[in-house]
Amino acid sequence: MNLIVAVDRKWAIGRDGQLLFTIPDDMRFFKKMTTGKVVVMGHATLRSLPKGKPLKDRTNIVLSRNRELVIEGALVCHSAGELFSVLESYADDEVWVIGGETVYRLLLPYCTDAYITKVDAVAAADTFFPNLDESGDWQIADCSETFHHEGFSYAFVHYRCREPLKVLQRLRDGAKAPDNKI
């Protein structure tokens, strides 16, 4: 699995259910990386999307505790075990975790690659992503040049899990744990 997120210097990702930054190049990068793929998100993240609708040209999977929830154009999963069972029919590199904070924290241990847009700013925020620079589990695989937009400097940083075989084993084990709640 992969994940994709934009963070500020303190690894903040959002406030009041909205992104901290609107950077056109970041949006294009997100679209390029996820179009034609499977995107996994929480219900709050879905509501934050344009018109609160699933993303076009992607297989949308929404994690929710609400067993009554039905979303046209999306598959709803109610546990990590249910999600992993669904994901067994997709190649790991086709799956993209897109937020929010709870879903990132739940699925980060099952990801092999993280695509982080690092914005050189500090924003008022109420949601955060784990700092991969402080984690011994992740290393930088690639980093773009620095770009600028409306006073913000940012770079696209690709992190890779140091032990991808352990991640793959966790995925296999996760698929066998249907009672794993979200």
C-alpha positions in Angstrom: 0.0 0.0 0.0 1.0 3.6 -0.6 -0.1 6.8 1.1 -0.2 10.4 0.0 -0.5 13.5 2.1 0.6 17.1 2.4 2.1 18.2 5.7 3.5 21.4 7.2 6.8 21.6 9.1 5.2 20.1 12.2 3.5 17.3 10.1 0.1 19.0 10.5 -2.4 17.9 7.8 -5.7 19.7 8.4 -8.0 21.9 10.4 -11.7 21.7 10.9 -11.9 18.9 8.3 -10.1 20.8 5.6 -6.7 20.7 4.0 -4.2 23.3 5.2 -2.9 24.3 1.8 -4.3 24.5 -1.7 -1.3 24.1 -4.0 -2.2 23.3 -7.7 1.0 21.3 -8.3 0.2 19.2 -5.2 -3.4 18.6 -6.4 -2.1 17.6 -9.9 0.5 15.2 -8.2 -2.3 13.7 -6.1 -4.5 13.2 -9.2 -1.6 11.7 -11.2 -0.7 9.2 -8.5 -4.2 8.1 -7.6 -6.2 8.1 -10.9 -7.1 4.6 -11.9 -6.2 3.3 -8.5 -7.9 2.3 -5.2 -8.2 5.1 -2.7 -8.9 4.4 1.0 -10.3 7.2 3.2 -12.3 7.9 6.3 -15.9 9.2 6.0 -14.8 12.7 7.2 -12.2 12.8 4.3 -14.9 11.9 1.8 -17.1 14.7 3.1 -14.2 17.1 2.6 -13.9 16.2 -1.1 -15.6 18.4 -3.7 -19.4 18.0 -3.2 -18.6 15.3 -0.7 -18.6 12.7 -3.5 -16.2 9.8 -4.2 -13.2 10.7 -6.5 -13.8 10.2 -10.2 -11.8 7.5 -12.0 -10.8 5.7 -8.9 -12.1 2.8 -6.8 -13.2 4.6 -3.6 -13.2 2.7 -0.3 -14.5 4.5 2.8 -13.9 3.3 6.3 -16.7 4.0 8.8 -18.1 2.7 12.0 -21.6 3.6 10.8 -23.1 0.3 9.6 -26.0 2.1 8.0 -23.8 4.2 5.8 -24.3 3.7 2.1 -22.3 5.9 -0.4 -23.1 5.8 -4.1 -19.9 5.1 -6.0 -18.0 3.8 -3.0 -17.5 0.7 -1.0 -17.9 1.1 2.7 -15.8 -1.1 5.1 -16.5 -1.2 8.9 -13.3 -2.8 10.1 -9.6 -3.1 9.2 -10.2 -6.8 8.7 -13.0 -6.2 6.2 -10.9 -3.6 4.4 -7.9 -6.1 4.1 -10.2 -8.8 2.8 -11.5 -6.4 0.1 -7.9 -5.3 -0.7 -6.8 -8.8 -1.3 -8.2 -8.5 -4.9 -5.9 -5.5 -5.7 -2.2 -5.3 -6.1 -0.5 -3.6 -3.1 0.9 -0.8 -5.3 -2.6 0.0 -6.6 -3.9 1.0 -3.2 -3.5 4.6 -1.9 -4.4 5.7 1.6 -5.6 9.4 1.4 -6.7 10.3 5.0 -7.6 11.5 7.4 -5.5 11.3 10.5 -7.2 8.2 12.0 -7.0 6.2 8.8 -3.4 7.3 8.2 -2.4 6.1 11.7 -4.3 2.8 11.3 -2.9 2.0 7.9 0.7 3.4 8.1 2.1 0.1 9.4 0.8 -1.6 6.2 2.3 0.9 3.8 5.6 0.5 1.9 5.7 3.9 0.3 4.7 7.3 1.5 4.5 10.3 -0.8 4.6 13.5 1.3 4.3 17.0 0.0 6.3 18.9 2.6 5.3 22.5 2.9 7.8 24.9 4.5 5.2 26.6 6.7 3.5 26.2 10.0 -0.3 26.3 9.9 -3.0 26.4 12.6 -4.1 22.7 12.7 -6.0 20.1 14.6 -4.9 17.0 12.8 -1.4 15.6 12.3 0.5 12.8 10.5 3.2 10.9 12.2 6.7 12.4 11.6 8.4 10.0 9.3 11.8 11.8 9.8 11.7 10.7 13.4 10.8 7.1 12.7 13.4 4.4 12.3 10.9 2.6 10.0 11.1 5.0 7.1 13.8 6.5 4.9 13.8 9.1 2.1 14.0 7.4 -1.3 13.7 10.6 -3.4 13.1 14.3 -3.0 12.2 16.8 -5.6 13.6 20.3 -6.0 11.9 23.0 -4.0 8.9 24.7 -5.7 7.1 27.9 -4.8 3.4 28.9 -4.8 1.8 32.0 -3.4 4.5 32.5 -0.7 4.8 28.8 0.1 7.9 26.6 -0.5 7.3 22.9 -0.9 8.9 19.7 -2.1 7.6 16.2 -3.0 9.4 13.7 -0.8 9.1 9.9 -1.4 9.6 7.8 1.8 10.1 4.1 1.6 9.6 1.6 4.5 12.9 0.1 5.6 11.5 -3.4 6.0 8.8 -3.9 3.3 8.7 -7.7 3.8 7.4 -7.1 7.4 4.8 -4.8 5.9 3.6 -7.5 3.5 3.4 -10.0 6.3 1.3 -7.5 8.4 -1.0 -7.2 5.4 -1.5 -10.9 5.1 -2.1 -11.1 8.9 -4.5 -8.2 8.8 -6.6 -9.9 6.2 -7.1 -12.8 8.7 -8.3 -10.4 11.5 -12.0 -9.6 10.6 -12.8 -8.3 14.1 -10.1 -5.6 13.9 -12.2 -2.5 14.4 -11.5 0.9 13.0 
